[in-house]
Amino acid sequence: MNVTLRQLRTFTGVYRTRSITRAARELGITQSAASLLIQQLESQLGVKLFDRSTRSVQPTLAAHEAFHAAERMLSDALGLSRRMRDLAQARAGRVAFVASAGAASALLPLVLATFRATHPDIEIDMRDVAADDLVPRLIATDAEFAIGSVEGEFAEMTIETLTRGRLSAIGRRTTEFAARRSLTWDELAQLPTIAMRRETRIRMQIDQALGAQGKRLSPTYEVTLINTALAMTAQGLGLAILPATMLPADQFPNLIAKPLVRPAITRPVSLLQRQGRTLSPAAQAFVATARAVLTERSG
């Protein structure tokens, strides 16, 4: 049995109006087309739905039984159609993604707020993880994409740079520090500093770049989390060595970043996707918002 929605719409129309002519007019089809659809439905169901005469169309007991079921099916189909339309137009749905802890803390709150303002009905599932866990979590979970800092290439992954952060000395907004345009790594070596631990990707990149010039970083403190470094800097314990993009100004309004030079080191924040996987419309809308917000922020 292959009952169609067109047959059900015609059946419910005739049932309500008690007229094939009026039902056909409401549906925008001819009377003969409406009659044929009813005949086809009766044949497929194996029951007579209407007693017809030259003056009236009367529902049978089978029609009374079938009407409410047909209404529910049409309602479900309409609901499905609306849901798919909302998903296609990014008015509904769910966005699941992975973000490195630094990006989640410093960059994504503004992206999330901007996206929420334009897509209030989309569910957001952000999983913040350590940078080293970014790719494994993207591969092992239902996350559609990841945002964070990575180096190199990964099999079956596409990587798009969203923004770049200059490695900077982050310190309190004192008159002396605010007046500086930049610091060299040699100047930084004379001051108390807070750096990420050697096993972190940021520190590896710093050690490699400095080592190429015969230099070595010897920080006063070493930490694992970016927010720990910033909180310690806010207390005056030293200058944090981090990408400028990792400074959330709203959380630490008394801190400013000054670029480090000789050498200048930059660190990307990237969008990672699995090759051959199509993002949902909701995820596409979120990624578009992230591109726009981060481009404006870096500008």
DOPA-853532 format. One line per field, with one value per residue: residue number from 1; x negated, y negated, z negated of N, C-alpha, C in turn. Coordinates in nm, 2 decimals, m for minus. Layout:
N
resi <- NUM/...;
nxx <- X/...;
nyy <- Y/...;
nzz <- Z/...;
caxx <- X/...;
cayy <- Y/...;
cazz <- Z/...;
cxx <- X/...;
cyy <- Y/...;
czz <- Z/...;
// end
This chain:
299
resi <- 1/2/3/4/5/6/7/8/9/10/11/12/13/14/15/16/17/18/19/20/21/22/23/24/25/26/27/28/29/30/31/32/33/34/35/36/37/38/39/40/41/42/43/44/45/46/47/48/49/50/51/52/53/54/55/56/57/58/59/60/61/62/63/64/65/66/67/68/69/70/71/72/73/74/75/76/77/78/79/80/81/82/83/84/85/86/87/88/89/90/91/92/93/94/95/96/97/98/99/100/101/102/103/104/105/106/107/108/109/110/111/112/113/114/115/116/117/118/119/120/121/122/123/124/125/126/127/128/129/130/131/132/133/134/135/136/137/138/139/140/141/142/143/144/145/146/147/148/149/150/151/152/153/154/155/156/157/158/159/160/161/162/163/164/165/166/167/168/169/170/171/172/173/174/175/176/177/178/179/180/181/182/183/184/185/186/187/188/189/190/191/192/193/194/195/196/197/198/199/200/201/202/203/204/205/206/207/208/209/210/211/212/213/214/215/216/217/218/219/220/221/222/223/224/225/226/227/228/229/230/231/232/233/234/235/236/237/238/239/240/241/242/243/244/245/246/247/248/249/250/251/252/253/254/255/256/257/258/259/260/261/262/263/264/265/266/267/268/269/270/271/272/273/274/275/276/277/278/279/280/281/282/283/284/285/286/287/288/289/290/291/292/293/294/295/296/297/298/299;
nxx <- m0.09/m0.06/0.00/0.05/m0.04/0.10/0.33/0.44/0.48/0.68/0.88/0.93/1.02/1.26/1.40/1.44/1.58/1.79/1.81/1.70/1.65/1.62/1.40/1.20/1.18/1.07/0.82/0.71/0.72/0.86/1.21/1.24/0.98/0.97/1.17/1.06/0.83/0.96/1.08/0.85/0.74/0.94/0.92/0.66/0.68/0.88/1.14/1.46/1.49/1.67/2.02/2.16/2.39/2.59/2.65/2.52/2.23/2.14/1.97/1.85/1.86/1.60/1.46/1.50/1.35/1.10/1.04/0.93/0.69/0.57/0.56/0.37/0.14/0.10/0.05/m0.18/m0.35/m0.35/m0.47/m0.72/m0.81/m0.82/m1.02/m1.25/m1.27/m1.33/m1.58/m1.73/m1.74/m1.88/m1.74/m1.69/m1.81/m2.13/m2.45/m2.75/m3.07/m3.44/m3.67/m3.98/m4.11/m4.22/m4.12/m3.85/m3.82/m3.92/m3.85/m3.60/m3.37/m3.27/m3.21/m3.01/m2.81/m2.74/m2.64/m2.43/m2.26/m2.16/m2.07/m1.87/m1.74/m1.90/m2.07/m2.37/m2.66/m2.95/m3.26/m3.52/m3.86/m4.20/m4.47/m4.62/m4.43/m4.26/m4.24/m4.21/m3.97/m3.79/m3.79/m3.70/m3.44/m3.10/m3.13/m3.12/m3.31/m3.63/m3.79/m4.09/m4.44/m4.67/m4.95/m5.12/m5.00/m4.71/m4.59/m4.32/m4.19/m4.08/m4.23/m4.18/m4.29/m4.17/m4.24/m4.53/m4.76/m4.99/m5.29/m5.32/m5.42/m5.24/m5.11/m5.05/m4.86/m5.04/m5.20/m5.46/m5.48/m5.27/m5.36/m5.54/m5.62/m5.69/m5.87/m6.19/m6.30/m6.53/m6.52/m6.30/m6.40/m6.52/m6.33/m6.07/m5.88/m5.60/m5.54/m5.41/m5.42/m5.69/m5.59/m5.37/m5.21/m5.24/m5.47/m5.66/m5.68/m5.78/m6.03/m6.15/m6.17/m6.33/m6.56/m6.66/m6.79/m6.99/m6.91/m6.75/m6.46/m6.40/m6.18/m6.02/m5.81/m5.62/m5.33/m5.03/m4.78/m4.63/m4.46/m4.55/m4.81/m4.74/m4.59/m4.79/m4.95/m4.79/m4.80/m5.05/m5.27/m5.44/m5.53/m5.31/m5.37/m5.22/m5.00/m4.86/m4.60/m4.49/m4.43/m4.16/m3.99/m3.77/m3.76/m4.01/m4.06/m4.26/m4.50/m4.74/m4.87/m5.19/m5.38/m5.62/m5.95/m6.23/m6.31/m6.00/m5.70/m5.43/m5.11/m4.86/m4.50/m4.28/m4.03/m3.91/m3.81/m3.67/m3.75/m3.53/m3.30/m2.99/m2.90/m2.63/m2.35/m2.32/m2.57/m2.72/m2.63/m2.73/m3.00/m3.04/m2.98/m3.18/m3.41/m3.35/m3.35/m3.60/m3.77/m3.70/m3.78/m4.06/m4.13;
nyy <- 0.12/m0.22/m0.50/m0.83/m1.17/m1.36/m1.22/m1.19/m1.46/m1.53/m1.35/m1.43/m1.69/m1.64/m1.51/m1.71/m1.91/m1.77/m1.75/m1.69/m1.87/m2.13/m2.06/m2.01/m2.26/m2.40/m2.28/m2.34/m2.18/m1.99/m1.87/m1.61/m1.51/m1.51/m1.32/m1.10/m1.06/m1.00/m0.76/m0.61/m0.60/m0.46/m0.22/m0.14/m0.12/0.07/0.03/m0.14/m0.48/m0.70/m0.75/m0.82/m1.04/m1.20/m1.43/m1.46/m1.38/m1.14/m1.05/m0.72/m0.47/m0.38/m0.60/m0.78/m0.66/m0.67/m0.94/m1.10/m0.98/m1.03/m1.31/m1.33/m1.22/m1.41/m1.63/m1.56/m1.53/m1.80/m1.92/m1.79/m1.89/m2.17/m2.16/m2.06/m2.27/m2.48/m2.38/m2.38/m2.65/m2.74/m2.81/m2.64/m2.36/m2.20/m2.27/m2.11/m2.12/m2.12/m2.29/m2.45/m2.51/m2.77/m2.92/m2.89/m3.03/m3.30/m3.38/m3.27/m3.34/m3.60/m3.53/m3.33/m3.49/m3.67/m3.49/m3.37/m3.59/m3.62/m3.37/m3.24/m3.00/m2.78/m2.50/m2.49/m2.31/m2.32/m2.18/m2.23/m2.18/m2.06/m2.18/m1.97/m1.77/m1.84/m1.75/m1.46/m1.45/m1.56/m1.36/m1.14/m1.19/m1.32/m1.57/m1.84/m2.01/m2.17/m2.43/m2.59/m2.60/m2.45/m2.26/m2.17/m1.90/m1.70/m1.37/m1.33/m1.57/m1.91/m2.23/m2.55/m2.87/m3.10/m3.33/m3.50/m3.51/m3.73/m3.64/m3.77/m3.99/m4.01/m4.23/m4.43/m4.74/m4.96/m5.29/m5.29/m5.04/m5.06/m5.25/m5.14/m5.01/m4.76/m4.46/m4.31/m3.97/m3.95/m4.17/m4.09/m3.88/m3.99/m4.04/m3.94/m3.66/m3.47/m3.17/m2.91/m2.56/m2.33/m2.12/m2.21/m2.32/m2.59/m2.66/m2.49/m2.59/m2.84/m2.77/m2.64/m2.84/m3.04/m2.88/m2.84/m3.08/m3.07/m3.13/m3.12/m3.05/m3.13/m3.12/m3.28/m3.16/m2.86/m2.74/m2.55/m2.62/m2.88/m3.08/m3.07/m3.18/m3.44/m3.53/m3.53/m3.72/m3.95/m3.99/m4.09/m3.93/m3.88/m3.91/m3.77/m3.53/m3.50/m3.44/m3.74/m3.72/m3.56/m3.70/m3.79/m4.07/m4.16/m4.01/m4.06/m4.36/m4.52/m4.44/m4.45/m4.39/m4.36/m4.33/m4.08/m4.08/m4.01/m3.72/m3.77/m3.60/m3.42/m3.27/m3.06/m3.05/m2.80/m2.65/m2.33/m2.06/m1.74/m1.57/m1.53/m1.54/m1.70/m2.00/m2.07/m2.29/m2.46/m2.45/m2.55/m2.81/m2.90/m2.87/m3.07/m3.29/m3.29/m3.33/m3.59/m3.74/m3.70/m3.79/m4.06/m4.12/m4.07/m4.26;
nzz <- 0.00/0.09/m0.01/0.06/m0.03/0.12/0.18/m0.08/m0.15/0.03/m0.05/m0.32/m0.27/m0.12/m0.31/m0.51/m0.37/m0.25/0.02/0.34/0.54/0.40/0.24/0.43/0.54/0.32/0.30/0.54/0.77/1.04/1.05/1.15/1.11/0.83/0.78/0.89/0.72/0.48/0.55/0.60/0.35/0.20/0.33/0.27/m0.01/m0.04/m0.12/m0.11/m0.11/m0.08/m0.02/0.27/0.44/0.68/0.56/0.31/0.10/m0.12/m0.41/m0.49/m0.75/m0.76/m0.66/m0.87/m1.06/m0.95/m0.92/m1.14/m1.17/m0.93/m0.94/m1.15/m1.02/m0.81/m0.96/m1.09/m0.87/m0.78/m1.00/m0.99/m0.74/m0.80/m1.00/m0.86/m0.68/m0.86/m0.96/m0.72/m0.67/m0.88/m1.12/m1.32/m1.50/m1.58/m1.70/m1.73/m1.85/m1.89/m2.09/m2.15/m2.48/m2.52/m2.29/m2.34/m2.58/m2.52/m2.26/m2.16/m2.32/m2.23/m1.97/m2.02/m2.15/m1.95/m1.76/m1.90/m1.92/m1.66/m1.59/m1.78/m1.85/m1.80/m1.92/m2.11/m2.15/m2.29/m2.33/m2.54/m2.53/m2.61/m2.41/m2.28/m2.27/m2.08/m1.80/m1.83/m1.98/m1.80/m1.60/m1.73/m1.83/m1.79/m1.71/m1.47/m1.38/m1.46/m1.66/m1.71/m1.79/m1.59/m1.47/m1.16/m0.94/m0.91/m0.85/m0.63/m0.71/m0.68/m0.71/m0.80/m0.84/m1.07/m1.22/m1.33/m1.60/m1.74/m1.92/m2.23/m2.50/m2.78/m3.01/m3.31/m3.29/m3.32/m3.33/m3.23/m3.09/m2.91/m2.74/m2.58/m2.25/m2.17/m2.27/m2.29/m2.28/m2.42/m2.60/m2.74/m2.88/m3.10/m3.28/m3.52/m3.43/m3.29/m3.16/m2.94/m3.01/m2.91/m2.76/m2.63/m2.33/m2.25/m2.40/m2.29/m2.03/m2.08/m2.20/m1.99/m1.79/m1.92/m1.98/m1.73/m1.69/m1.87/m2.13/m2.45/m2.65/m2.98/m3.20/m3.49/m3.61/m3.53/m3.37/m3.31/m3.21/m3.02/m3.13/m3.39/m3.37/m3.29/m3.51/m3.71/m3.60/m3.62/m3.89/m3.92/m3.91/m3.70/m3.34/m3.11/m2.86/m2.57/m2.28/m2.15/m2.08/m2.28/m2.50/m2.68/m2.68/m2.82/m3.04/m3.16/m3.20/m3.29/m3.17/m2.91/m2.58/m2.43/m2.14/m2.09/m1.96/m1.73/m1.77/m1.57/m1.64/m1.53/m1.59/m1.47/m1.48/m1.40/m1.19/m1.19/m0.99/m0.91/m0.62/m0.34/m0.49/m0.52/m0.66/m0.88/m0.81/m1.04/m1.16/m0.95/m0.95/m1.20/m1.16/m0.96/m1.11/m1.30/m1.13/m1.04/m1.28/m1.40/m1.20/m1.20/m1.46/m1.46/m1.27;
caxx <- 0.00/m0.14/0.09/m0.03/0.01/0.20/0.46/0.49/0.53/0.81/0.98/0.98/1.10/1.39/1.47/1.49/1.68/1.89/1.83/1.58/1.63/1.56/1.26/1.11/1.15/0.98/0.69/0.66/0.72/0.99/1.30/1.20/0.85/1.01/1.25/0.96/0.75/1.04/1.09/0.72/0.72/1.03/0.87/0.54/0.72/0.97/1.27/1.53/1.48/1.78/2.13/2.19/2.51/2.59/2.67/2.44/2.12/2.16/1.87/1.89/1.80/1.46/1.41/1.50/1.24/0.98/1.02/0.84/0.55/0.52/0.52/0.24/0.04/0.08/m0.01/m0.32/m0.42/m0.37/m0.57/m0.85/m0.85/m0.87/m1.14/m1.35/m1.29/m1.41/m1.72/m1.79/m1.76/m1.96/m1.66/m1.68/m1.92/m2.23/m2.59/m2.84/m3.21/m3.54/m3.75/m4.09/m4.08/m4.25/m4.02/m3.72/m3.82/m3.95/m3.79/m3.47/m3.26/m3.21/m3.14/m2.89/m2.71/m2.70/m2.56/m2.31/m2.17/m2.09/m2.01/m1.84/m1.68/m1.99/m2.14/m2.51/m2.73/m3.09/m3.34/m3.65/m3.96/m4.34/m4.51/m4.66/m4.32/m4.16/m4.21/m4.16/m3.83/m3.71/m3.79/m3.63/m3.31/m3.00/m3.16/m3.13/m3.44/m3.71/m3.85/m4.20/m4.57/m4.74/m5.07/m5.13/m4.89/m4.65/m4.52/m4.17/m4.15/m4.11/m4.26/m4.16/m4.33/m4.07/m4.30/m4.66/m4.80/m5.14/m5.34/m5.34/m5.43/m5.11/m5.14/m4.95/m4.85/m5.12/m5.24/m5.58/m5.45/m5.18/m5.43/m5.63/m5.56/m5.72/m5.98/m6.26/m6.31/m6.65/m6.47/m6.21/m6.48/m6.56/m6.21/m5.99/m5.79/m5.52/m5.53/m5.35/m5.51/m5.76/m5.52/m5.26/m5.24/m5.29/m5.61/m5.74/m5.70/m5.87/m6.17/m6.21/m6.21/m6.45/m6.67/m6.72/m6.88/m7.08/m6.85/m6.68/m6.37/m6.41/m6.07/m6.02/m5.70/m5.57/m5.19/m4.97/m4.66/m4.64/m4.40/m4.64/m4.91/m4.68/m4.55/m4.91/m5.00/m4.70/m4.85/m5.18/m5.38/m5.53/m5.47/m5.27/m5.41/m5.11/m4.95/m4.78/m4.46/m4.45/m4.40/m4.02/m3.99/m3.66/m3.80/m4.13/m4.07/m4.39/m4.61/m4.76/m4.97/m5.29/m5.44/m5.76/m6.02/m6.36/m6.22/m5.85/m5.65/m5.28/m5.04/m4.73/m4.38/m4.23/m3.91/m3.94/m3.70/m3.70/m3.73/m3.42/m3.18/m2.92/m2.85/m2.49/m2.32/m2.34/m2.71/m2.77/m2.60/m2.82/m3.14/m3.04/m2.98/m3.32/m3.50/m3.33/m3.38/m3.75/m3.83/m3.68/m3.85/m4.20/m4.14;
cayy <- 0.00/m0.34/m0.61/m0.96/m1.29/m1.42/m1.15/m1.22/m1.59/m1.52/m1.28/m1.52/m1.80/m1.60/m1.47/m1.83/m1.99/m1.69/m1.79/m1.68/m2.00/m2.23/m2.02/m2.03/m2.41/m2.44/m2.22/m2.39/m2.08/m1.97/m1.78/m1.48/m1.47/m1.48/m1.20/m0.99/m1.05/m0.93/m0.62/m0.54/m0.58/m0.35/m0.09/m0.10/m0.08/0.18/m0.01/m0.25/m0.60/m0.79/m0.71/m0.94/m1.05/m1.32/m1.55/m1.46/m1.29/m1.11/m0.96/m0.59/m0.45/m0.37/m0.74/m0.84/m0.59/m0.71/m1.09/m1.15/m0.92/m1.11/m1.44/m1.32/m1.20/m1.53/m1.72/m1.51/m1.57/m1.94/m1.95/m1.75/m1.99/m2.29/m2.13/m2.06/m2.41/m2.55/m2.33/m2.43/m2.80/m2.76/m2.86/m2.54/m2.26/m2.19/m2.28/m2.05/m2.14/m2.11/m2.41/m2.45/m2.59/m2.91/m2.98/m2.89/m3.14/m3.43/m3.42/m3.22/m3.41/m3.70/m3.45/m3.27/m3.59/m3.72/m3.39/m3.36/m3.70/m3.60/m3.23/m3.21/m2.87/m2.67/m2.45/m2.49/m2.22/m2.34/m2.10/m2.29/m2.07/m2.09/m2.19/m1.84/m1.68/m1.89/m1.66/m1.33/m1.46/m1.58/m1.24/m1.04/m1.23/m1.37/m1.71/m1.87/m2.08/m2.21/m2.56/m2.60/m2.61/m2.32/m2.27/m2.06/m1.85/m1.58/m1.29/m1.34/m1.69/m2.03/m2.33/m2.69/m2.97/m3.20/m3.45/m3.48/m3.59/m3.76/m3.61/m3.90/m4.01/m4.06/m4.28/m4.53/m4.86/m5.07/m5.40/m5.25/m4.93/m5.10/m5.34/m5.06/m4.96/m4.62/m4.41/m4.20/m3.86/m3.98/m4.26/m4.01/m3.79/m4.06/m4.07/m3.82/m3.61/m3.35/m3.10/m2.78/m2.45/m2.29/m2.02/m2.27/m2.35/m2.73/m2.67/m2.42/m2.68/m2.94/m2.72/m2.61/m2.97/m3.10/m2.79/m2.87/m3.20/m3.06/m3.19/m3.02/m3.11/m3.08/m3.19/m3.28/m3.06/m2.79/m2.70/m2.47/m2.68/m3.02/m3.16/m3.08/m3.28/m3.58/m3.57/m3.56/m3.85/m4.05/m4.01/m4.16/m3.84/m3.88/m3.92/m3.64/m3.51/m3.44/m3.52/m3.85/m3.68/m3.48/m3.80/m3.83/m4.21/m4.18/m3.94/m4.12/m4.49/m4.59/m4.39/m4.49/m4.30/m4.42/m4.23/m4.04/m4.09/m3.95/m3.71/m3.78/m3.46/m3.42/m3.14/m3.06/m2.98/m2.74/m2.57/m2.20/m1.98/m1.61/m1.57/m1.45/m1.56/m1.82/m2.07/m2.10/m2.44/m2.54/m2.46/m2.64/m2.95/m2.93/m2.89/m3.20/m3.40/m3.28/m3.39/m3.73/m3.80/m3.69/m3.88/m4.20/m4.14/m4.09/m4.39;
cazz <- 0.00/0.11/m0.03/0.08/m0.10/0.20/0.16/m0.21/m0.15/0.10/m0.14/m0.44/m0.21/m0.08/m0.44/m0.58/m0.29/m0.20/0.16/0.42/0.61/0.31/0.20/0.55/0.55/0.21/0.33/0.66/0.87/1.10/0.99/1.20/1.04/0.69/0.78/0.92/0.60/0.38/0.60/0.58/0.20/0.17/0.39/0.19/m0.15/m0.03/m0.18/m0.05/m0.20/m0.06/0.06/0.36/0.52/0.77/0.48/0.19/0.07/m0.26/m0.46/m0.54/m0.88/m0.74/m0.65/m1.01/m1.13/m0.89/m0.92/m1.24/m1.14/m0.81/m1.00/m1.22/m0.92/m0.74/m1.06/m1.11/m0.74/m0.78/m1.10/m0.93/m0.64/m0.87/m1.07/m0.76/m0.63/m0.96/m0.96/m0.60/m0.68/m1.01/m1.22/m1.42/m1.48/m1.69/m1.66/m1.83/m1.81/m1.99/m2.09/m2.25/m2.60/m2.50/m2.20/m2.41/m2.68/m2.48/m2.13/m2.13/m2.39/m2.14/m1.86/m2.07/m2.18/m1.82/m1.69/m1.97/m1.89/m1.53/m1.58/m1.92/m1.87/m1.77/m2.04/m2.09/m2.23/m2.27/m2.42/m2.55/m2.56/m2.59/m2.26/m2.23/m2.26/m1.98/m1.69/m1.88/m2.02/m1.67/m1.53/m1.81/m1.88/m1.69/m1.68/m1.33/m1.35/m1.58/m1.65/m1.80/m1.73/m1.56/m1.37/m1.07/m0.86/m0.96/m0.75/m0.61/m0.77/m0.62/m0.81/m0.75/m0.94/m1.10/m1.27/m1.38/m1.71/m1.76/m2.05/m2.30/m2.65/m2.84/m3.14/m3.36/m3.21/m3.39/m3.24/m3.16/m3.00/m2.81/m2.65/m2.49/m2.13/m2.16/m2.35/m2.23/m2.37/m2.51/m2.70/m2.82/m2.97/m3.22/m3.36/m3.56/m3.32/m3.31/m3.03/m2.94/m3.03/m2.79/m2.69/m2.56/m2.19/m2.25/m2.45/m2.19/m1.92/m2.13/m2.22/m1.86/m1.73/m1.99/m1.96/m1.60/m1.70/m1.98/m2.25/m2.54/m2.74/m3.12/m3.27/m3.63/m3.64/m3.42/m3.40/m3.21/m3.16/m2.98/m3.23/m3.51/m3.34/m3.29/m3.65/m3.78/m3.55/m3.68/m4.03/m3.91/m3.93/m3.58/m3.21/m3.05/m2.72/m2.50/m2.17/m2.18/m2.07/m2.39/m2.60/m2.68/m2.73/m2.91/m3.17/m3.22/m3.14/m3.33/m3.10/m2.77/m2.51/m2.35/m2.06/m2.11/m1.83/m1.73/m1.65/m1.58/m1.63/m1.52/m1.61/m1.41/m1.53/m1.28/m1.18/m1.14/m0.95/m0.85/m0.48/m0.30/m0.58/m0.50/m0.78/m0.88/m0.79/m1.16/m1.17/m0.84/m0.99/m1.31/m1.11/m0.90/m1.22/m1.36/m1.04/m1.04/m1.41/m1.42/m1.10/m1.25/m1.58/m1.42/m1.20;
cxx <- m0.09/m0.05/0.00/0.04/0.12/0.34/0.52/0.55/0.67/0.91/1.03/1.06/1.24/1.47/1.52/1.59/1.80/1.92/1.70/1.54/1.56/1.42/1.16/1.08/1.05/0.83/0.63/0.64/0.86/1.08/1.27/1.08/0.88/1.08/1.15/0.87/0.83/1.06/0.96/0.70/0.81/0.98/0.75/0.58/0.81/1.10/1.33/1.53/1.60/1.89/2.17/2.32/2.50/2.60/2.58/2.33/2.12/2.04/1.92/1.83/1.65/1.39/1.40/1.38/1.11/0.94/0.92/0.70/0.49/0.48/0.39/0.12/0.00/0.01/m0.16/m0.41/m0.45/m0.47/m0.71/m0.90/m0.90/m1.00/m1.26/m1.38/m1.37/m1.55/m1.79/m1.83/m1.83/m1.87/m1.64/m1.80/m2.01/m2.37/m2.68/m2.99/m3.31/m3.62/m3.86/m4.06/m4.11/m4.15/m3.88/m3.71/m3.83/m3.87/m3.64/m3.35/m3.19/m3.15/m3.01/m2.78/m2.66/m2.60/m2.43/m2.21/m2.09/m2.03/m1.97/m1.79/m1.77/m2.06/m2.29/m2.58/m2.88/m3.16/m3.48/m3.75/m4.10/m4.37/m4.55/m4.55/m4.22/m4.13/m4.16/m4.01/m3.74/m3.69/m3.69/m3.48/m3.22/m3.02/m3.17/m3.26/m3.51/m3.77/m3.97/m4.33/m4.63/m4.86/m5.07/m5.00/m4.84/m4.58/m4.37/m4.11/m4.17/m4.13/m4.26/m4.20/m4.22/m4.13/m4.44/m4.69/m4.95/m5.18/m5.38/m5.37/m5.31/m5.14/m5.03/m4.97/m4.92/m5.16/m5.36/m5.56/m5.37/m5.25/m5.52/m5.55/m5.58/m5.84/m6.06/m6.27/m6.43/m6.60/m6.38/m6.28/m6.52/m6.45/m6.14/m5.89/m5.71/m5.49/m5.46/m5.46/m5.57/m5.68/m5.40/m5.30/m5.30/m5.44/m5.70/m5.78/m5.80/m6.02/m6.23/m6.26/m6.33/m6.57/m6.74/m6.81/m6.98/m7.04/m6.77/m6.59/m6.38/m6.31/m6.08/m5.92/m5.66/m5.43/m5.14/m4.85/m4.68/m4.58/m4.48/m4.75/m4.86/m4.64/m4.68/m4.96/m4.92/m4.74/m4.99/m5.29/m5.48/m5.46/m5.44/m5.32/m5.31/m5.08/m4.86/m4.63/m4.40/m4.42/m4.25/m4.01/m3.88/m3.69/m3.92/m4.15/m4.19/m4.51/m4.62/m4.87/m5.06/m5.37/m5.58/m5.83/m6.16/m6.38/m6.07/m5.80/m5.49/m5.23/m4.90/m4.62/m4.30/m4.10/m3.95/m3.81/m3.75/m3.66/m3.61/m3.29/m3.12/m2.87/m2.70/m2.47/m2.35/m2.49/m2.77/m2.75/m2.70/m2.96/m3.15/m3.05/m3.12/m3.42/m3.48/m3.38/m3.53/m3.82/m3.82/m3.77/m4.00/m4.23/m4.15;
cyy <- m0.12/m0.46/m0.74/m1.07/m1.36/m1.35/m1.18/m1.36/m1.60/m1.46/m1.37/m1.64/m1.76/m1.57/m1.60/m1.90/m1.91/m1.71/m1.77/m1.81/m2.10/m2.19/m2.04/m2.17/m2.45/m2.40/m2.27/m2.28/m2.06/m1.87/m1.63/m1.43/m1.44/m1.35/m1.08/m0.96/m0.97/m0.78/m0.54/m0.50/m0.46/m0.22/m0.04/m0.05/0.04/0.15/m0.13/m0.37/m0.69/m0.72/m0.83/m0.92/m1.17/m1.45/m1.56/m1.36/m1.27/m1.02/m0.83/m0.58/m0.44/m0.51/m0.80/m0.78/m0.65/m0.86/m1.14/m1.10/m1.00/m1.25/m1.44/m1.31/m1.33/m1.63/m1.69/m1.55/m1.72/m1.98/m1.91/m1.85/m2.12/m2.28/m2.13/m2.20/m2.49/m2.51/m2.39/m2.58/m2.84/m2.84/m2.77/m2.45/m2.26/m2.20/m2.22/m2.06/m2.14/m2.24/m2.40/m2.54/m2.74/m2.98/m2.99/m3.00/m3.28/m3.47/m3.39/m3.29/m3.51/m3.63/m3.39/m3.38/m3.65/m3.62/m3.37/m3.47/m3.69/m3.46/m3.18/m3.07/m2.75/m2.63/m2.45/m2.40/m2.23/m2.26/m2.17/m2.19/m2.13/m2.09/m2.05/m1.74/m1.72/m1.80/m1.52/m1.34/m1.49/m1.45/m1.14/m1.07/m1.27/m1.51/m1.73/m1.94/m2.12/m2.35/m2.56/m2.61/m2.48/m2.35/m2.15/m2.02/m1.72/m1.50/m1.31/m1.46/m1.81/m2.14/m2.46/m2.78/m3.08/m3.33/m3.41/m3.57/m3.61/m3.72/m3.75/m3.89/m4.07/m4.10/m4.38/m4.66/m4.97/m5.17/m5.35/m5.14/m4.97/m5.19/m5.26/m5.01/m4.81/m4.59/m4.31/m4.09/m3.88/m4.07/m4.18/m3.92/m3.86/m4.09/m3.94/m3.79/m3.49/m3.29/m2.97/m2.68/m2.40/m2.19/m2.08/m2.31/m2.50/m2.73/m2.60/m2.51/m2.79/m2.89/m2.69/m2.74/m3.04/m3.01/m2.81/m2.99/m3.19/m3.12/m3.09/m3.10/m3.04/m3.16/m3.18/m3.17/m2.99/m2.73/m2.62/m2.54/m2.83/m3.11/m3.18/m3.18/m3.42/m3.62/m3.60/m3.70/m3.97/m4.08/m4.07/m4.06/m3.83/m3.90/m3.78/m3.64/m3.43/m3.51/m3.63/m3.81/m3.61/m3.57/m3.84/m3.97/m4.23/m4.12/m4.00/m4.26/m4.57/m4.54/m4.43/m4.40/m4.39/m4.32/m4.20/m4.03/m4.03/m3.82/m3.74/m3.64/m3.48/m3.28/m3.15/m3.00/m2.93/m2.67/m2.44/m2.12/m1.84/m1.62/m1.49/m1.46/m1.70/m1.88/m2.09/m2.25/m2.52/m2.56/m2.55/m2.79/m2.99/m2.96/m3.03/m3.31/m3.40/m3.35/m3.54/m3.80/m3.80/m3.78/m4.02/m4.22/m4.16/m4.22/m4.51;
czz <- 0.00/0.11/m0.02/0.00/m0.01/0.19/0.02/m0.22/m0.08/0.01/m0.25/m0.39/m0.18/m0.21/m0.50/m0.50/m0.24/m0.05/0.23/0.49/0.52/0.27/0.31/0.56/0.45/0.24/0.46/0.77/0.93/1.03/1.03/1.13/0.90/0.69/0.80/0.79/0.49/0.42/0.58/0.43/0.16/0.21/0.30/0.05/m0.15/m0.10/m0.10/m0.15/m0.19/0.02/0.14/0.42/0.60/0.68/0.36/0.19/m0.08/m0.30/m0.51/m0.68/m0.87/m0.73/m0.79/m1.08/m1.08/m0.90/m1.02/m1.22/m1.03/m0.86/m1.07/m1.12/m0.85/m0.83/m1.08/m0.99/m0.74/m0.88/m1.05/m0.83/m0.70/m0.93/m0.97/m0.70/m0.73/m0.97/m0.84/m0.61/m0.81/m1.11/m1.34/m1.40/m1.60/m1.63/m1.77/m1.77/m1.92/m1.98/m2.19/m2.36/m2.58/m2.41/m2.27/m2.51/m2.62/m2.35/m2.11/m2.20/m2.30/m2.02/m1.90/m2.09/m2.05/m1.75/m1.76/m1.94/m1.76/m1.51/m1.72/m1.95/m1.83/m1.90/m2.01/m2.19/m2.21/m2.38/m2.43/m2.60/m2.56/m2.45/m2.21/m2.21/m2.14/m1.87/m1.73/m1.91/m1.89/m1.60/m1.60/m1.85/m1.76/m1.66/m1.53/m1.29/m1.48/m1.55/m1.75/m1.72/m1.71/m1.47/m1.28/m1.00/m0.93/m0.85/m0.75/m0.69/m0.68/m0.73/m0.75/m0.87/m0.95/m1.14/m1.31/m1.50/m1.72/m1.90/m2.12/m2.45/m2.70/m2.98/m3.19/m3.29/m3.29/m3.28/m3.16/m3.06/m2.88/m2.70/m2.55/m2.37/m2.12/m2.26/m2.27/m2.33/m2.47/m2.63/m2.80/m2.92/m3.09/m3.31/m3.41/m3.46/m3.36/m3.18/m3.05/m2.96/m2.90/m2.70/m2.61/m2.42/m2.18/m2.29/m2.35/m2.07/m1.96/m2.14/m2.08/m1.79/m1.79/m1.98/m1.83/m1.59/m1.82/m2.11/m2.33/m2.63/m2.88/m3.20/m3.42/m3.68/m3.51/m3.46/m3.29/m3.14/m3.13/m3.08/m3.36/m3.49/m3.35/m3.43/m3.73/m3.73/m3.61/m3.82/m4.03/m3.93/m3.81/m3.45/m3.15/m2.90/m2.65/m2.37/m2.21/m2.17/m2.19/m2.51/m2.59/m2.75/m2.84/m3.05/m3.24/m3.16/m3.18/m3.26/m2.96/m2.71/m2.43/m2.27/m2.09/m1.97/m1.85/m1.81/m1.68/m1.55/m1.62/m1.54/m1.56/m1.50/m1.41/m1.30/m1.12/m1.11/m0.90/m0.70/m0.44/m0.39/m0.55/m0.63/m0.77/m0.86/m0.92/m1.18/m1.07/m0.89/m1.11/m1.26/m1.04/m1.00/m1.28/m1.26/m1.05/m1.17/m1.43/m1.32/m1.15/m1.37/m1.55/m1.35/m1.30;
// end
